[in-house]
Amino acid sequence: GELLISDPREKVTLKIDRGKVAVTEKPAQAAKNSVRGGEQIVQLLIGTDTPEEIAEWGQFRLSGEAKHLIAVLFPLQHPVLSRRDFF
């Protein structure tokens, strides 16, 4: 399947097939599964919180199976951030 991830500036489509994930060259415009949000979308990649928490406070619009896909693709990572990253 495919998952479209977009913020106000960029879009990317992940193609998921048999346990492998690849970025497709041309983002799908009307993807069945999508995560659309603001700048907070980067928090999914970093893994600062659970995907469900990030989607809720980031006010993401999720469609299709996106809620289930982000839980698997972007788990909580417990990143180590330097103090200056908080400002």
GUTILO-283656 format. One record per residue (C-alpha): z, x, y; residue in one letter; residue number from 1. Coordinates in pm, whole numbers, padded with zeros to 5 digits, always signed. Layout:
<pts>
z Z; x X; y Y; residuo a; num NUM
...
</pts>
This chain:
<pts>
z +00000; x +00000; y +00000; residuo g; num 1
z +00012; x +00090; y +00365; residuo e; num 2
z +00280; x +00093; y +00633; residuo l; num 3
z +00189; x +00099; y +01002; residuo l; num 4
z +00449; x +00264; y +01228; residuo i; num 5
z +00397; x +00232; y +01602; residuo s; num 6
z +00573; x +00289; y +01930; residuo d; num 7
z +00436; x +00232; y +02282; residuo p; num 8
z +00238; x +00558; y +02275; residuo r; num 9
z +00128; x +00623; y +01918; residuo e; num 10
z +00042; x +00462; y +01585; residuo k; num 11
z +00028; x +00605; y +01237; residuo v; num 12
z -00041; x +00450; y +00899; residuo t; num 13
z +00127; x +00579; y +00585; residuo l; num 14
z -00066; x +00526; y +00263; residuo k; num 15
z +00168; x +00490; y -00032; residuo i; num 16
z +00029; x +00530; y -00383; residuo d; num 17
z +00212; x +00608; y -00709; residuo r; num 18
z +00504; x +00790; y -00551; residuo g; num 19
z +00294; x +00984; y -00301; residuo k; num 20
z +00286; x +00924; y +00074; residuo v; num 21
z +00003; x +01041; y +00299; residuo a; num 22
z -00086; x +00987; y +00663; residuo v; num 23
z -00425; x +00819; y +00697; residuo t; num 24
z -00667; x +00938; y +00960; residuo e; num 25
z -00731; x +00600; y +01116; residuo k; num 26
z -00431; x +00373; y +01184; residuo p; num 27
z -00467; x +00013; y +01065; residuo a; num 28
z -00461; x -00235; y +01353; residuo q; num 29
z -00355; x -00546; y +01161; residuo a; num 30
z -00141; x -00398; y +00886; residuo a; num 31
z +00038; x -00637; y +00653; residuo k; num 32
z +00344; x -00408; y +00650; residuo n; num 33
z +00443; x -00273; y +00988; residuo s; num 34
z +00727; x -00132; y +01196; residuo v; num 35
z +00672; x -00176; y +01568; residuo r; num 36
z +00926; x -00061; y +01821; residuo g; num 37
z +01015; x +00160; y +02110; residuo g; num 38
z +01116; x +00521; y +02143; residuo e; num 39
z +01401; x +00469; y +01894; residuo q; num 40
z +01150; x +00480; y +01608; residuo i; num 41
z +01197; x +00857; y +01595; residuo v; num 42
z +01553; x +00795; y +01472; residuo q; num 43
z +01402; x +00679; y +01141; residuo l; num 44
z +01245; x +01022; y +01093; residuo l; num 45
z +01561; x +01210; y +01183; residuo i; num 46
z +01783; x +00984; y +00969; residuo g; num 47
z +02072; x +00954; y +01214; residuo t; num 48
z +02175; x +00611; y +01081; residuo d; num 49
z +02065; x +00373; y +00809; residuo t; num 50
z +01716; x +00230; y +00862; residuo p; num 51
z +01863; x -00121; y +00884; residuo e; num 52
z +02096; x -00019; y +01169; residuo e; num 53
z +01820; x +00162; y +01356; residuo i; num 54
z +01584; x -00134; y +01321; residuo a; num 55
z +01852; x -00373; y +01447; residuo e; num 56
z +01966; x -00183; y +01758; residuo w; num 57
z +01614; x -00057; y +01826; residuo g; num 58
z +01489; x -00417; y +01815; residuo q; num 59
z +01199; x -00328; y +01586; residuo f; num 60
z +00951; x -00591; y +01477; residuo r; num 61
z +00915; x -00566; y +01100; residuo l; num 62
z +00642; x -00742; y +00905; residuo s; num 63
z +00563; x -00778; y +00538; residuo g; num 64
z +00766; x -00549; y +00315; residuo e; num 65
z +00853; x -00309; y +00598; residuo a; num 66
z +01228; x -00371; y +00571; residuo k; num 67
z +01228; x -00258; y +00208; residuo h; num 68
z +00986; x +00029; y +00268; residuo l; num 69
z +01184; x +00190; y +00551; residuo i; num 70
z +01498; x +00181; y +00339; residuo a; num 71
z +01323; x +00395; y +00077; residuo v; num 72
z +01108; x +00615; y +00302; residuo l; num 73
z +01363; x +00692; y +00576; residuo f; num 74
z +01715; x +00716; y +00426; residuo p; num 75
z +02024; x +00824; y +00619; residuo l; num 76
z +02017; x +01207; y +00631; residuo q; num 77
z +02343; x +01303; y +00806; residuo h; num 78
z +02163; x +01542; y +01042; residuo p; num 79
z +02354; x +01815; y +01218; residuo v; num 80
z +02295; x +01787; y +01592; residuo l; num 81
z +02403; x +02046; y +01842; residuo s; num 82
z +02624; x +01924; y +02125; residuo r; num 83
z +02344; x +01957; y +02377; residuo r; num 84
z +02128; x +01708; y +02183; residuo d; num 85
z +02368; x +01430; y +02284; residuo f; num 86
z +02282; x +01457; y +02655; residuo f; num 87
</pts>
